[in-house]
């Protein structure tokens, strides 16, 4: 099965302009740039623009996956709850003849905008190139396999596939996650012990395949 791509909250936050707008909600990441372009200039797009690059899970009911609702105190009817203002595909509070409802599927249920999953927990690791002694600190998703982390690291070392990845001198299984490879996430332990987690970050050593001399 095709694995979804995972993103860190920081990666989502970088897409925060009209020409490149992402949001996350209920554990998924969405690229709403096409939607914003379609409704460019419409006042109903404003609440989405204001939340560019942010998580908007609080807009939704986690059980129904739909917009939060409330009971209107004046009419006693159940209506969508949009404290930031009504936005695209949300019906008006009262019946109107000028509301176009021919979009079939509201954007928050439309899979065409989905680009991946939001990481439930990110981790910081150090990747040390033993050939060049270069070190790179990376924020990665705990759900990612080592192969997926390698894809992130290619930005810093385009020859990363030519190395063997090890932790404590043990060769890592690139098809498994950090935890599955026995590299624990110690953030909670550091927090409970009041230790600055930045002082110690789990490291992965890269050995060039032409020289796998044990250290």
N, C-alpha and C positions, 0 to 999 in steps of 0.2 A: 504494500500500500504506500501511496505517496505521503511522505511526512510533511506536515505543515512547517512553514518557516517561523521561527520565533524571533521576537524583537524585544529589546529592553525598553523601559519607559523613556529612557534618555534618547534612544533612537527615534521613537515616535515624536518626541518633543521637538526634534530638529525640523520636522515638516510642519511649519507654522506660518506659511504665507498663503496668499490668495492663489498663487500659481502652483502651490504644492502643499496641500492640507491633508493631514492624517489625524485621526482620532482613534481612541480605543474605548471599548466598552464590553462588559461581561466576558472578559478574557480574550477578546479578538481585536485585531487591528484592521482599520478600514482606511482606504485612500478615497477621500471624498472630493478630490480635485475635479473629476468629471461632473459630479453633481453641482459643485460650485460654479463651474463654467456654464452649465445648462441654465442655472437660475441667476446668472450674473446680473447684478443691479436690482434684484428682488429683495425687498426688506426682510422677507422670511428666511433669507440665508444668513442674516446677521448673527443670530445666536450660535450658529455653527462656526462662523468666522471667529467669534469671540473665544471659542474653545479649541482653536486650532492647536494641534500637538498635545492635547490634554486627554485625560481619561474622563469619560462622561457616563460612567456606569450608573451614577446616581439619577440619571434621567430615566432609567428603565427599571421595570419590575423583574427581578431575577427569575421568578417563576414563569411568568407569561412571555418574557423576552420582548414585551411591548412597552410603550411609554407609560410612565407612572400615571395613575388616575386619582381623582379626588371627587368628593361630592360637592357640587356647586351649592353654596349656601342660599343662593337666591332661587334657583330652579329646582334644587333637590335632585338634579340629574348627575350621573357619573360622567365626568369629562376628563380629558387629558390634562395632566398637571405640568405646566411649562412655565416655571417662575422666571426664566430668563426671557420669556416672550415666545409666542407661537412661532414655529419654524416649518420649513418645507415638509409637505405631506401630512402635516397635522391639520385635521379639519377645523374650520372656524367654530367658535362656541355656539353660534346660532345658525340655522339653515340659511344658505345664501345661494343665489343662482349663478354667481360669477366664480364659484370655486371649481377649478378643473380637477376632477378626481379620476382622470384617465391614465394615471401612472401605474395602475395595477398593483404593483408591489412597493410599499414604502421603503425608503432607502435603508432603514435600519434592519430590514428583513431581506434585503437584496444582496445575494452572495457575490454579485459582480464587483462590489466595492471591497470585498474582503481580501486582504493581502497576507494575512498570517495570524499568529497567536501572540498574545502578550505574555511575556514570561511571568510566572507566578513568583519567582525568586531569582535574582541575579547574583552572580558571584564575581569576585575579582581574583585573577590569577596572574602569575608572572611566567612569561615564556622566555627561557634563557637559551640563546644560541651558543652552544659550547665551541663552535668553530670560530666565531667572530667575537664572542664574549658580549654580544649585544643583548640587552634585556628589554622586554616590552611588557607593560602592565595592561591587561585587557579586562573589560567588563563583559561577561558572557552570561548566557541564559543557562540556568541549572538543568533545563530540559534538553539542551543541545548535546549531541554526540561530539567526540573529539574530531571527527571528520568535519563537522559543521563549525567547530571552533577553528579548525585549520583554515577554513574558508575566510574567516574573519582575519586571521593572521596573515593571509596572503597579501594584504594591503601593505604590510611592513616587510614581508620577505616573500617575493614571488617564487622562490625556489623551495618553499616550505615542504612540498611533497617529497623532496629528495632527502628528508631527514627522518630518523626514527625518534619517536616521542617517548620519553621515559619519565617516571616519577619514582624517586628513591631507588634508582637503578633498575626498576622493573618496566619492561616494555608495555606500553598502554595499548588496549584494544580500541582502535579508532572508531569502531561501530558502537561503542558504549559511552555513556555519560561520565562525567567526573566521578560522581558518587558510585556508579557501577564499577568504576576502575579502582575503587578503594581510596579515593581522594575526598575526605569528608568536608562538609561545609561547617566550619566552626564559628560562624558569625554569632550564633546564639550563645555559645559557650563564652566567647569573648565579651559579649554584652553582659551576661550574668556575672562575669568576673571583673567587669569594668576595665577591660583591657582594650586599648586602642587597636582595632582590627587592622588599621593601616600599618602597624608595626610588624605584622606577620601576614604574609600572603602565600598561599600554596603555590609552589613552583613546578613547572614542567621543563625538563631539559631536552633540547633537541641535539641529536648526534647526526652529523653528516654521514650518509650511508657509505661513503668511501673510507670512513675512519670511525669504526664503532669501538674504539678502545675504551675499555671500562675505566672509570675513574674511582 
